[in-house]
Amino acid sequence: MTLIEKLKNIKSNNQYWFYELTKEELKELYLLTSYLPEDSTMTLRKIYLLNGFTGIQLCPVCGKPILKI
């Protein structure tokens, strides 16, 4: 099972969902979302990965990064 499939199968979205992942899967999650700031939450990383974002979205008006979805 790939990381994305496993993330889709995790039903809970509370602060403890990432305990279901192995160390290797956590490293892969960090690598796939390395464009996010280091202090980004695991839930934000999961959302970015599952929605297929490949970079930080920029505000079309001010040009600042949009980190909340």
PDB file of N, CA, C, O and CB in Angstrom:
ATOM      1  N   MET A   1       0.850  -1.171   0.000  1.00  0.00           N
ATOM      2  CA  MET A   1       0.000   0.000   0.000  1.00  0.00           C
ATOM      3  C   MET A   1       0.901   1.241   0.000  1.00  0.00           C
ATOM      4  O   MET A   1       1.835   1.343   0.795  1.00  0.00           O
ATOM      5  CB  MET A   1      -0.970  -0.005   1.229  1.00  0.00           C
ATOM      6  N   THR A   2       0.609   2.166  -0.891  1.00  0.00           N
ATOM      7  CA  THR A   2       1.412   3.384  -0.959  1.00  0.00           C
ATOM      8  C   THR A   2       1.024   4.343   0.154  1.00  0.00           C
ATOM      9  O   THR A   2       0.003   4.169   0.820  1.00  0.00           O
ATOM     10  CB  THR A   2       1.251   4.062  -2.324  1.00  0.00           C
ATOM     11  N   LEU A   3       1.849   5.350   0.341  1.00  0.00           N
ATOM     12  CA  LEU A   3       1.600   6.336   1.396  1.00  0.00           C
ATOM     13  C   LEU A   3       0.282   7.067   1.163  1.00  0.00           C
ATOM     14  O   LEU A   3      -0.482   7.278   2.105  1.00  0.00           O
ATOM     15  CB  LEU A   3       2.754   7.345   1.468  1.00  0.00           C
ATOM     16  N   ILE A   4       0.012   7.449  -0.067  1.00  0.00           N
ATOM     17  CA  ILE A   4      -1.223   8.190  -0.357  1.00  0.00           C
ATOM     18  C   ILE A   4      -2.444   7.321  -0.095  1.00  0.00           C
ATOM     19  O   ILE A   4      -3.433   7.804   0.455  1.00  0.00           O
ATOM     20  CB  ILE A   4      -1.231   8.686  -1.817  1.00  0.00           C
ATOM     21  N   GLU A   5      -2.394   6.048  -0.478  1.00  0.00           N
ATOM     22  CA  GLU A   5      -3.512   5.140  -0.199  1.00  0.00           C
ATOM     23  C   GLU A   5      -3.721   4.993   1.301  1.00  0.00           C
ATOM     24  O   GLU A   5      -4.855   4.981   1.780  1.00  0.00           O
ATOM     25  CB  GLU A   5      -3.265   3.761  -0.837  1.00  0.00           C
ATOM     26  N   LYS A   6      -2.626   4.882   2.038  1.00  0.00           N
ATOM     27  CA  LYS A   6      -2.728   4.736   3.489  1.00  0.00           C
ATOM     28  C   LYS A   6      -3.313   6.000   4.118  1.00  0.00           C
ATOM     29  O   LYS A   6      -4.134   5.909   5.031  1.00  0.00           O
ATOM     30  CB  LYS A   6      -1.348   4.428   4.099  1.00  0.00           C
ATOM     31  N   LEU A   7      -2.900   7.176   3.640  1.00  0.00           N
ATOM     32  CA  LEU A   7      -3.438   8.433   4.166  1.00  0.00           C
ATOM     33  C   LEU A   7      -4.933   8.559   3.874  1.00  0.00           C
ATOM     34  O   LEU A   7      -5.687   9.085   4.692  1.00  0.00           O
ATOM     35  CB  LEU A   7      -2.684   9.628   3.567  1.00  0.00           C
ATOM     36  N   LYS A   8      -5.356   8.077   2.710  1.00  0.00           N
ATOM     37  CA  LYS A   8      -6.785   8.123   2.367  1.00  0.00           C
ATOM     38  C   LYS A   8      -7.600   7.194   3.258  1.00  0.00           C
ATOM     39  O   LYS A   8      -8.763   7.473   3.552  1.00  0.00           O
ATOM     40  CB  LYS A   8      -6.996   7.748   0.895  1.00  0.00           C
ATOM     41  N   ASN A   9      -6.991   6.088   3.689  1.00  0.00           N
ATOM     42  CA  ASN A   9      -7.702   5.112   4.517  1.00  0.00           C
ATOM     43  C   ASN A   9      -7.770   5.493   5.988  1.00  0.00           C
ATOM     44  O   ASN A   9      -8.575   4.932   6.731  1.00  0.00           O
ATOM     45  CB  ASN A   9      -7.049   3.774   4.387  1.00  0.00           C
ATOM     46  N   ILE A  10      -6.943   6.433   6.419  1.00  0.00           N
ATOM     47  CA  ILE A  10      -6.982   6.871   7.819  1.00  0.00           C
ATOM     48  C   ILE A  10      -8.225   7.723   8.009  1.00  0.00           C
ATOM     49  O   ILE A  10      -8.348   8.800   7.427  1.00  0.00           O
ATOM     50  CB  ILE A  10      -5.685   7.670   8.215  1.00  0.00           C
ATOM     51  N   LYS A  11      -9.135   7.235   8.820  1.00  0.00           N
ATOM     52  CA  LYS A  11     -10.433   7.901   8.985  1.00  0.00           C
ATOM     53  C   LYS A  11     -10.369   9.106   9.911  1.00  0.00           C
ATOM     54  O   LYS A  11     -11.019  10.121   9.658  1.00  0.00           O
ATOM     55  CB  LYS A  11     -11.447   6.921   9.513  1.00  0.00           C
ATOM     56  N   SER A  12      -9.593   9.001  10.981  1.00  0.00           N
ATOM     57  CA  SER A  12      -9.576  10.103  11.951  1.00  0.00           C
ATOM     58  C   SER A  12      -8.697  11.236  11.442  1.00  0.00           C
ATOM     59  O   SER A  12      -7.720  11.009  10.729  1.00  0.00           O
ATOM     60  CB  SER A  12      -9.074   9.616  13.329  1.00  0.00           C
ATOM     61  N   ASN A  13      -9.051  12.433  11.809  1.00  0.00           N
ATOM     62  CA  ASN A  13      -8.267  13.596  11.430  1.00  0.00           C
ATOM     63  C   ASN A  13      -7.852  14.360  12.680  1.00  0.00           C
ATOM     64  O   ASN A  13      -7.590  15.562  12.630  1.00  0.00           O
ATOM     65  CB  ASN A  13      -9.061  14.506  10.470  1.00  0.00           C
ATOM     66  N   ASN A  14      -7.797  13.636  13.820  1.00  0.00           N
ATOM     67  CA  ASN A  14      -7.377  14.294  15.051  1.00  0.00           C
ATOM     68  C   ASN A  14      -5.853  14.375  15.086  1.00  0.00           C
ATOM     69  O   ASN A  14      -5.190  14.010  14.115  1.00  0.00           O
ATOM     70  CB  ASN A  14      -7.918  13.539  16.294  1.00  0.00           C
ATOM     71  N   GLN A  15      -5.307  14.841  16.177  1.00  0.00           N
ATOM     72  CA  GLN A  15      -3.872  15.070  16.246  1.00  0.00           C
ATOM     73  C   GLN A  15      -3.048  13.793  16.337  1.00  0.00           C
ATOM     74  O   GLN A  15      -1.820  13.861  16.283  1.00  0.00           O
ATOM     75  CB  GLN A  15      -3.565  15.933  17.413  1.00  0.00           C
ATOM     76  N   TYR A  16      -3.679  12.635  16.474  1.00  0.00           N
ATOM     77  CA  TYR A  16      -2.942  11.384  16.652  1.00  0.00           C
ATOM     78  C   TYR A  16      -2.949  10.484  15.419  1.00  0.00           C
ATOM     79  O   TYR A  16      -2.436   9.367  15.496  1.00  0.00           O
ATOM     80  CB  TYR A  16      -3.511  10.630  17.813  1.00  0.00           C
ATOM     81  N   TRP A  17      -3.499  10.910  14.297  1.00  0.00           N
ATOM     82  CA  TRP A  17      -3.608  10.042  13.122  1.00  0.00           C
ATOM     83  C   TRP A  17      -2.241   9.603  12.604  1.00  0.00           C
ATOM     84  O   TRP A  17      -2.120   8.512  12.047  1.00  0.00           O
ATOM     85  CB  TRP A  17      -4.370  10.754  12.015  1.00  0.00           C
ATOM     86  N   PHE A  18      -1.209  10.430  12.775  1.00  0.00           N
ATOM     87  CA  PHE A  18       0.092  10.092  12.205  1.00  0.00           C
ATOM     88  C   PHE A  18       0.804   8.974  12.959  1.00  0.00           C
ATOM     89  O   PHE A  18       1.829   8.479  12.488  1.00  0.00           O
ATOM     90  CB  PHE A  18       0.966  11.312  12.182  1.00  0.00           C
ATOM     91  N   TYR A  19       0.283   8.558  14.128  1.00  0.00           N
ATOM     92  CA  TYR A  19       0.879   7.418  14.837  1.00  0.00           C
ATOM     93  C   TYR A  19       0.652   6.108  14.079  1.00  0.00           C
ATOM     94  O   TYR A  19       1.299   5.103  14.372  1.00  0.00           O
ATOM     95  CB  TYR A  19       0.296   7.308  16.255  1.00  0.00           C
ATOM     96  N   GLU A  20      -0.259   6.116  13.113  1.00  0.00           N
ATOM     97  CA  GLU A  20      -0.512   4.920  12.310  1.00  0.00           C
ATOM     98  C   GLU A  20       0.539   4.734  11.214  1.00  0.00           C
ATOM     99  O   GLU A  20       0.553   3.702  10.543  1.00  0.00           O
ATOM    100  CB  GLU A  20      -1.901   4.994  11.686  1.00  0.00           C
ATOM    101  N   LEU A  21       1.421   5.722  11.027  1.00  0.00           N
ATOM    102  CA  LEU A  21       2.436   5.650   9.985  1.00  0.00           C
ATOM    103  C   LEU A  21       3.763   5.163  10.564  1.00  0.00           C
ATOM    104  O   LEU A  21       4.069   5.394  11.733  1.00  0.00           O
ATOM    105  CB  LEU A  21       2.616   7.020   9.313  1.00  0.00           C
ATOM    106  N   THR A  22       4.540   4.485   9.722  1.00  0.00           N
ATOM    107  CA  THR A  22       5.875   4.048  10.130  1.00  0.00           C
ATOM    108  C   THR A  22       6.856   5.210   9.986  1.00  0.00           C
ATOM    109  O   THR A  22       6.511   6.250   9.425  1.00  0.00           O
ATOM    110  CB  THR A  22       6.343   2.826   9.285  1.00  0.00           C
ATOM    111  N   LYS A  23       8.069   5.037  10.488  1.00  0.00           N
ATOM    112  CA  LYS A  23       9.085   6.089  10.366  1.00  0.00           C
ATOM    113  C   LYS A  23       9.399   6.380   8.906  1.00  0.00           C
ATOM    114  O   LYS A  23       9.594   7.536   8.529  1.00  0.00           O
ATOM    115  CB  LYS A  23      10.368   5.686  11.107  1.00  0.00           C
ATOM    116  N   GLU A  24       9.450   5.336   8.082  1.00  0.00           N
ATOM    117  CA  GLU A  24       9.745   5.513   6.667  1.00  0.00           C
ATOM    118  C   GLU A  24       8.640   6.309   5.974  1.00  0.00           C
ATOM    119  O   GLU A  24       8.915   7.162   5.130  1.00  0.00           O
ATOM    120  CB  GLU A  24       9.926   4.154   5.986  1.00  0.00           C
ATOM    121  N   GLU A  25       7.392   6.024   6.337  1.00  0.00           N
ATOM    122  CA  GLU A  25       6.271   6.747   5.740  1.00  0.00           C
ATOM    123  C   GLU A  25       6.260   8.208   6.185  1.00  0.00           C
ATOM    124  O   GLU A  25       5.917   9.091   5.399  1.00  0.00           O
ATOM    125  CB  GLU A  25       4.946   6.072   6.111  1.00  0.00           C
ATOM    126  N   LEU A  26       6.630   8.468   7.433  1.00  0.00           N
ATOM    127  CA  LEU A  26       6.723   9.851   7.905  1.00  0.00           C
ATOM    128  C   LEU A  26       7.820  10.606   7.157  1.00  0.00           C
ATOM    129  O   LEU A  26       7.637  11.767   6.791  1.00  0.00           O
ATOM    130  CB  LEU A  26       6.994   9.886   9.420  1.00  0.00           C
ATOM    131  N   LYS A  27       8.967   9.944   6.930  1.00  0.00           N
ATOM    132  CA  LYS A  27      10.042  10.576   6.163  1.00  0.00           C
ATOM    133  C   LYS A  27       9.584  10.887   4.746  1.00  0.00           C
ATOM    134  O   LYS A  27       9.883  11.954   4.210  1.00  0.00           O
ATOM    135  CB  LYS A  27      11.283   9.675   6.130  1.00  0.00           C
ATOM    136  N   GLU A  28       8.853   9.946   4.138  1.00  0.00           N
ATOM    137  CA  GLU A  28       8.347  10.159   2.788  1.00  0.00           C
ATOM    138  C   GLU A  28       7.361  11.323   2.754  1.00  0.00           C
ATOM    139  O   GLU A  28       7.372  12.123   1.818  1.00  0.00           O
ATOM    140  CB  GLU A  28       7.682   8.884   2.261  1.00  0.00           C
ATOM    141  N   LEU A  29       6.512  11.418   3.770  1.00  0.00           N
ATOM    142  CA  LEU A  29       5.560  12.527   3.859  1.00  0.00           C
ATOM    143  C   LEU A  29       6.298  13.858   3.939  1.00  0.00           C
ATOM    144  O   LEU A  29       5.919  14.818   3.268  1.00  0.00           O
ATOM    145  CB  LEU A  29       4.638  12.354   5.082  1.00  0.00           C
ATOM    146  N   TYR A  30       7.352  13.923   4.759  1.00  0.00           N
ATOM    147  CA  TYR A  30       8.151  15.145   4.861  1.00  0.00           C
ATOM    148  C   TYR A  30       8.839  15.472   3.539  1.00  0.00           C
ATOM    149  O   TYR A  30       8.890  16.636   3.142  1.00  0.00           O
ATOM    150  CB  TYR A  30       9.194  15.006   5.972  1.00  0.00           C
ATOM    151  N   LEU A  31       9.369  14.457   2.852  1.00  0.00           N
ATOM    152  CA  LEU A  31      10.043  14.698   1.579  1.00  0.00           C
ATOM    153  C   LEU A  31       9.075  15.189   0.510  1.00  0.00           C
ATOM    154  O   LEU A  31       9.397  16.095  -0.258  1.00  0.00           O
ATOM    155  CB  LEU A  31      10.735  13.430   1.105  1.00  0.00           C
ATOM    156  N   LEU A  32       7.887  14.589   0.463  1.00  0.00           N
ATOM    157  CA  LEU A  32       6.907  14.979  -0.551  1.00  0.00           C
ATOM    158  C   LEU A  32       6.323  16.362  -0.302  1.00  0.00           C
ATOM    159  O   LEU A  32       5.807  16.998  -1.221  1.00  0.00           O
ATOM    160  CB  LEU A  32       5.792  13.966  -0.604  1.00  0.00           C
ATOM    161  N   THR A  33       6.405  16.827   0.938  1.00  0.00           N
ATOM    162  CA  THR A  33       5.887  18.157   1.268  1.00  0.00           C
ATOM    163  C   THR A  33       7.011  19.065   1.757  1.00  0.00           C
ATOM    164  O   THR A  33       6.791  19.927   2.608  1.00  0.00           O
ATOM    165  CB  THR A  33       4.779  18.059   2.336  1.00  0.00           C
ATOM    166  N   SER A  34       8.203  18.874   1.227  1.00  0.00           N
ATOM    167  CA  SER A  34       9.361  19.653   1.680  1.00  0.00           C
ATOM    168  C   SER A  34       9.251  21.129   1.324  1.00  0.00           C
ATOM    169  O   SER A  34       9.978  21.948   1.885  1.00  0.00           O
ATOM    170  CB  SER A  34      10.630  19.086   1.083  1.00  0.00           C
ATOM    171  N   TYR A  35       8.360  21.486   0.407  1.00  0.00           N
ATOM    172  CA  TYR A  35       8.168  22.889   0.039  1.00  0.00           C
ATOM    173  C   TYR A  35       7.441  23.674   1.128  1.00  0.00           C
ATOM    174  O   TYR A  35       7.457  24.905   1.111  1.00  0.00           O
ATOM    175  CB  TYR A  35       7.394  22.985  -1.265  1.00  0.00           C
ATOM    176  N   LEU A  36       6.807  22.985   2.071  1.00  0.00           N
ATOM    177  CA  LEU A  36       6.131  23.659   3.183  1.00  0.00           C
ATOM    178  C   LEU A  36       7.152  24.049   4.250  1.00  0.00           C
ATOM    179  O   LEU A  36       8.195  23.405   4.366  1.00  0.00           O
ATOM    180  CB  LEU A  36       5.029  22.748   3.792  1.00  0.00           C
ATOM    181  N   PRO A  37       6.868  25.091   5.028  1.00  0.00           N
ATOM    182  CA  PRO A  37       7.775  25.448   6.132  1.00  0.00           C
ATOM    183  C   PRO A  37       7.922  24.288   7.118  1.00  0.00           C
ATOM    184  O   PRO A  37       7.010  23.474   7.260  1.00  0.00           O
ATOM    185  CB  PRO A  37       7.258  26.704   6.869  1.00  0.00           C
ATOM    186  N   GLU A  38       9.056  24.214   7.789  1.00  0.00           N
ATOM    187  CA  GLU A  38       9.339  23.099   8.701  1.00  0.00           C
ATOM    188  C   GLU A  38       8.345  22.998   9.847  1.00  0.00           C
ATOM    189  O   GLU A  38       8.099  21.903  10.353  1.00  0.00           O
ATOM    190  CB  GLU A  38      10.728  23.238   9.262  1.00  0.00           C
ATOM    191  N   ASP A  39       7.769  24.118  10.263  1.00  0.00           N
ATOM    192  CA  ASP A  39       6.843  24.091  11.396  1.00  0.00           C
ATOM    193  C   ASP A  39       5.396  23.815  10.978  1.00  0.00           C
ATOM    194  O   ASP A  39       4.478  23.994  11.780  1.00  0.00           O
ATOM    195  CB  ASP A  39       6.911  25.406  12.138  1.00  0.00           C
ATOM    196  N   SER A  40       5.185  23.383   9.735  1.00  0.00           N
ATOM    197  CA  SER A  40       3.833  23.049   9.273  1.00  0.00           C
ATOM    198  C   SER A  40       3.325  21.815  10.006  1.00  0.00           C
ATOM    199  O   SER A  40       4.097  20.908  10.316  1.00  0.00           O
ATOM    200  CB  SER A  40       3.815  22.812   7.742  1.00  0.00           C
ATOM    201  N   THR A  41       2.043  21.785  10.277  1.00  0.00           N
ATOM    202  CA  THR A  41       1.468  20.652  10.998  1.00  0.00           C
ATOM    203  C   THR A  41       1.389  19.429  10.094  1.00  0.00           C
ATOM    204  O   THR A  41       1.406  19.540   8.868  1.00  0.00           O
ATOM    205  CB  THR A  41       0.074  21.006  11.538  1.00  0.00           C
ATOM    206  N   MET A  42       1.303  18.269  10.719  1.00  0.00           N
ATOM    207  CA  MET A  42       1.177  17.025   9.961  1.00  0.00           C
ATOM    208  C   MET A  42      -0.140  17.000   9.191  1.00  0.00           C
ATOM    209  O   MET A  42      -0.197  16.494   8.070  1.00  0.00           O
ATOM    210  CB  MET A  42       1.269  15.808  10.899  1.00  0.00           C
ATOM    211  N   THR A  43      -1.196  17.544   9.790  1.00  0.00           N
ATOM    212  CA  THR A  43      -2.495  17.560   9.120  1.00  0.00           C
ATOM    213  C   THR A  43      -2.435  18.423   7.868  1.00  0.00           C
ATOM    214  O   THR A  43      -3.008  18.055   6.843  1.00  0.00           O
ATOM    215  CB  THR A  43      -3.591  18.073  10.071  1.00  0.00           C
ATOM    216  N   LEU A  44      -1.754  19.564   7.928  1.00  0.00           N
ATOM    217  CA  LEU A  44      -1.605  20.418   6.751  1.00  0.00           C
ATOM    218  C   LEU A  44      -0.813  19.691   5.674  1.00  0.00           C
ATOM    219  O   LEU A  44      -1.149  19.778   4.493  1.00  0.00           O
ATOM    220  CB  LEU A  44      -0.915  21.748   7.122  1.00  0.00           C
ATOM    221  N   ARG A  45       0.230  18.980   6.067  1.00  0.00           N
ATOM    222  CA  ARG A  45       1.018  18.206   5.101  1.00  0.00           C
ATOM    223  C   ARG A  45       0.153  17.131   4.442  1.00  0.00           C
ATOM    224  O   ARG A  45       0.245  16.908   3.235  1.00  0.00           O
ATOM    225  CB  ARG A  45       2.241  17.557   5.793  1.00  0.00           C
ATOM    226  N   LYS A  46      -0.681  16.471   5.235  1.00  0.00           N
ATOM    227  CA  LYS A  46      -1.579  15.440   4.705  1.00  0.00           C
ATOM    228  C   LYS A  46      -2.548  16.051   3.693  1.00  0.00           C
ATOM    229  O   LYS A  46      -2.769  15.482   2.624  1.00  0.00           O
ATOM    230  CB  LYS A  46      -2.361  14.754   5.854  1.00  0.00           C
ATOM    231  N   ILE A  47      -3.122  17.198   4.023  1.00  0.00           N
ATOM    232  CA  ILE A  47      -4.076  17.861   3.128  1.00  0.00           C
ATOM    233  C   ILE A  47      -3.404  18.236   1.814  1.00  0.00           C
ATOM    234  O   ILE A  47      -3.956  17.995   0.740  1.00  0.00           O
ATOM    235  CB  ILE A  47      -4.670  19.115   3.798  1.00  0.00           C
ATOM    236  N   TYR A  48      -2.210  18.828   1.896  1.00  0.00           N
ATOM    237  CA  TYR A  48      -1.499  19.218   0.676  1.00  0.00           C
ATOM    238  C   TYR A  48      -1.193  18.001  -0.187  1.00  0.00           C
ATOM    239  O   TYR A  48      -1.342  18.060  -1.407  1.00  0.00           O
ATOM    240  CB  TYR A  48      -0.199  19.958   1.024  1.00  0.00           C
ATOM    241  N   LEU A  49      -0.771  16.911   0.419  1.00  0.00           N
ATOM    242  CA  LEU A  49      -0.413  15.713  -0.338  1.00  0.00           C
ATOM    243  C   LEU A  49      -1.639  15.068  -0.978  1.00  0.00           C
ATOM    244  O   LEU A  49      -1.599  14.697  -2.152  1.00  0.00           O
ATOM    245  CB  LEU A  49       0.290  14.707   0.569  1.00  0.00           C
ATOM    246  N   LEU A  50      -2.723  14.930  -0.223  1.00  0.00           N
ATOM    247  CA  LEU A  50      -3.919  14.275  -0.750  1.00  0.00           C
ATOM    248  C   LEU A  50      -4.607  15.095  -1.828  1.00  0.00           C
ATOM    249  O   LEU A  50      -5.250  14.532  -2.714  1.00  0.00           O
ATOM    250  CB  LEU A  50      -4.889  13.999   0.369  1.00  0.00           C
ATOM    251  N   ASN A  51      -4.483  16.418  -1.769  1.00  0.00           N
ATOM    252  CA  ASN A  51      -5.114  17.272  -2.769  1.00  0.00           C
ATOM    253  C   ASN A  51      -4.221  17.530  -3.973  1.00  0.00           C
ATOM    254  O   ASN A  51      -4.616  18.236  -4.902  1.00  0.00           O
ATOM    255  CB  ASN A  51      -5.506  18.581  -2.148  1.00  0.00           C
ATOM    256  N   GLY A  52      -3.028  16.965  -3.962  1.00  0.00           N
ATOM    257  CA  GLY A  52      -2.155  17.048  -5.129  1.00  0.00           C
ATOM    258  C   GLY A  52      -1.420  18.363  -5.300  1.00  0.00           C
ATOM    259  O   GLY A  52      -0.946  18.656  -6.398  1.00  0.00           O
ATOM    260  N   PHE A  53      -1.311  19.162  -4.253  1.00  0.00           N
ATOM    261  CA  PHE A  53      -0.570  20.414  -4.363  1.00  0.00           C
ATOM    262  C   PHE A  53       0.913  20.103  -4.486  1.00  0.00           C
ATOM    263  O   PHE A  53       1.427  19.225  -3.793  1.00  0.00           O
ATOM    264  CB  PHE A  53      -0.842  21.334  -3.143  1.00  0.00           C
ATOM    265  N   THR A  54       1.601  20.823  -5.368  1.00  0.00           N
ATOM    266  CA  THR A  54       3.030  20.600  -5.557  1.00  0.00           C
ATOM    267  C   THR A  54       3.863  21.783  -5.091  1.00  0.00           C
ATOM    268  O   THR A  54       5.085  21.782  -5.239  1.00  0.00           O
ATOM    269  CB  THR A  54       3.322  20.313  -7.011  1.00  0.00           C
ATOM    270  N   GLY A  55       3.222  22.773  -4.539  1.00  0.00           N
ATOM    271  CA  GLY A  55       3.923  23.945  -4.023  1.00  0.00           C
ATOM    272  C   GLY A  55       2.973  24.764  -3.185  1.00  0.00           C
ATOM    273  O   GLY A  55       1.779  24.479  -3.106  1.00  0.00           O
ATOM    274  N   ILE A  56       3.513  25.768  -2.572  1.00  0.00           N
ATOM    275  CA  ILE A  56       2.688  26.646  -1.748  1.00  0.00           C
ATOM    276  C   ILE A  56       1.907  27.575  -2.666  1.00  0.00           C
ATOM    277  O   ILE A  56       2.473  28.191  -3.569  1.00  0.00           O
ATOM    278  CB  ILE A  56       3.558  27.459  -0.737  1.00  0.00           C
ATOM    279  N   GLN A  57       0.617  27.669  -2.432  1.00  0.00           N
ATOM    280  CA  GLN A  57      -0.235  28.559  -3.209  1.00  0.00           C
ATOM    281  C   GLN A  57       0.034  30.001  -2.795  1.00  0.00           C
ATOM    282  O   GLN A  57       0.140  30.292  -1.603  1.00  0.00           O
ATOM    283  CB  GLN A  57      -1.732  28.201  -3.018  1.00  0.00           C
ATOM    284  N   LEU A  58       0.144  30.895  -3.755  1.00  0.00           N
ATOM    285  CA  LEU A  58       0.370  32.302  -3.460  1.00  0.00           C
ATOM    286  C   LEU A  58      -0.908  33.095  -3.687  1.00  0.00           C
ATOM    287  O   LEU A  58      -1.675  32.812  -4.608  1.00  0.00           O
ATOM    288  CB  LEU A  58       1.512  32.862  -4.321  1.00  0.00           C
ATOM    289  N   CYS A  59      -1.123  34.075  -2.849  1.00  0.00           N
ATOM    290  CA  CYS A  59      -2.284  34.945  -2.974  1.00  0.00           C
ATOM    291  C   CYS A  59      -2.131  35.768  -4.254  1.00  0.00           C
ATOM    292  O   CYS A  59      -1.086  36.388  -4.455  1.00  0.00           O
ATOM    293  CB  CYS A  59      -2.437  35.869  -1.719  1.00  0.00           C
ATOM    294  N   PRO A  60      -3.143  35.790  -5.121  1.00  0.00           N
ATOM    295  CA  PRO A  60      -3.031  36.556  -6.360  1.00  0.00           C
ATOM    296  C   PRO A  60      -3.005  38.070  -6.132  1.00  0.00           C
ATOM    297  O   PRO A  60      -2.562  38.817  -7.005  1.00  0.00           O
ATOM    298  CB  PRO A  60      -4.176  36.206  -7.273  1.00  0.00           C
ATOM    299  N   VAL A  61      -3.474  38.526  -4.974  1.00  0.00           N
ATOM    300  CA  VAL A  61      -3.529  39.960  -4.694  1.00  0.00           C
ATOM    301  C   VAL A  61      -2.215  40.465  -4.101  1.00  0.00           C
ATOM    302  O   VAL A  61      -1.608  41.401  -4.622  1.00  0.00           O
ATOM    303  CB  VAL A  61      -4.685  40.268  -3.742  1.00  0.00           C
ATOM    304  N   CYS A  62      -1.777  39.832  -2.997  1.00  0.00           N
ATOM    305  CA  CYS A  62      -0.592  40.351  -2.299  1.00  0.00           C
ATOM    306  C   CYS A  62       0.671  39.533  -2.558  1.00  0.00           C
ATOM    307  O   CYS A  62       1.772  40.004  -2.274  1.00  0.00           O
ATOM    308  CB  CYS A  62      -0.855  40.395  -0.817  1.00  0.00           C
ATOM    309  N   GLY A  63       0.534  38.320  -3.090  1.00  0.00           N
ATOM    310  CA  GLY A  63       1.693  37.486  -3.382  1.00  0.00           C
ATOM    311  C   GLY A  63       2.256  36.732  -2.199  1.00  0.00           C
ATOM    312  O   GLY A  63       3.290  36.076  -2.324  1.00  0.00           O
ATOM    313  N   LYS A  64       1.596  36.810  -1.039  1.00  0.00           N
ATOM    314  CA  LYS A  64       2.063  36.092   0.147  1.00  0.00           C
ATOM    315  C   LYS A  64       1.568  34.645   0.107  1.00  0.00           C
ATOM    316  O   LYS A  64       0.528  34.370  -0.490  1.00  0.00           O
ATOM    317  CB  LYS A  64       1.579  36.796   1.443  1.00  0.00           C
ATOM    318  N   PRO A  65       2.299  33.716   0.735  1.00  0.00           N
ATOM    319  CA  PRO A  65       1.875  32.309   0.747  1.00  0.00           C
ATOM    320  C   PRO A  65       0.565  32.107   1.502  1.00  0.00           C
ATOM    321  O   PRO A  65       0.315  32.730   2.533  1.00  0.00           O
ATOM    322  CB  PRO A  65       2.961  31.441   1.371  1.00  0.00           C
ATOM    323  N   ILE A  66      -0.253  31.227   0.962  1.00  0.00           N
ATOM    324  CA  ILE A  66      -1.498  30.833   1.615  1.00  0.00           C
ATOM    325  C   ILE A  66      -1.241  29.463   2.222  1.00  0.00           C
ATOM    326  O   ILE A  66      -1.090  28.485   1.490  1.00  0.00           O
ATOM    327  CB  ILE A  66      -2.727  30.812   0.606  1.00  0.00           C
ATOM    328  N   LEU A  67      -1.189  29.375   3.542  1.00  0.00           N
ATOM    329  CA  LEU A  67      -0.863  28.112   4.204  1.00  0.00           C
ATOM    330  C   LEU A  67      -2.068  27.439   4.814  1.00  0.00           C
ATOM    331  O   LEU A  67      -1.958  26.298   5.263  1.00  0.00           O
ATOM    332  CB  LEU A  67       0.165  28.340   5.265  1.00  0.00           C
ATOM    333  N   LYS A  68      -3.212  28.090   4.852  1.00  0.00           N
ATOM    334  CA  LYS A  68      -4.412  27.479   5.424  1.00  0.00           C
ATOM    335  C   LYS A  68      -5.376  27.164   4.298  1.00  0.00           C
ATOM    336  O   LYS A  68      -5.507  27.914   3.331  1.00  0.00           O
ATOM    337  CB  LYS A  68      -5.079  28.409   6.480  1.00  0.00           C
ATOM    338  N   ILE A  69      -6.051  26.022   4.451  1.00  0.00           N
ATOM    339  CA  ILE A  69      -7.023  25.597   3.435  1.00  0.00           C
ATOM    340  C   ILE A  69      -8.389  25.618   4.054  1.00  0.00           C
ATOM    341  O   ILE A  69      -9.374  25.297   3.388  1.00  0.00           O
ATOM    342  CB  ILE A  69      -6.696  24.183   2.874  1.00  0.00           C
TER     343      ILE A  69
END
